[in-house]
Amino acid sequence: MGKMIKTDINLQQTFHEPFVVSRWKKSPNDGKINSVAAFYGILAKERARVDRNGHVFSLVSFEVGPLDYGTDTTKYFIDLLKKEIRITDEIGWLDNSTIGVLLFNASIEGAGKFIEKIQRIYLP
């Protein structure tokens, strides 16, 4: 499930772990989330905001398998994430098998609570 590490963000690297960075907006509940390119654009914009104003954000990643909206498990997990995020947060693909959740103004502790909540719901 999600793991967290604290690190600086290099938007040129592929993200494989969650880490502290900042923000997002809820997509329509159509089972789809931001593409890799769109999500990296959102991350770059948030990074610029964080650098400018000193806020934080957390990025949590979940390894889910191939980029495929068609599987029932992936749809269920995406719908679960959409229900549990705030309007200011974002969900998108980090690569072809990893979903990222950008939590605006969330500390590493807040991101940990989010992961625990998802684990309680998804893995009862």
Buried (B, 14 or more C-beta within 10 A) or exposed (E): EBBBEEBEBEEEEEBBBBBBBBBBBBBEEEBBBBEBEEBBBBBEEBBEBBEEEEBBBBBBBBEBEEBEEEEEEBBEBBEEBBEBBBEBBBBBBBBEBBBBBBBBBBBBEBBBEBBEEBEEEBEE
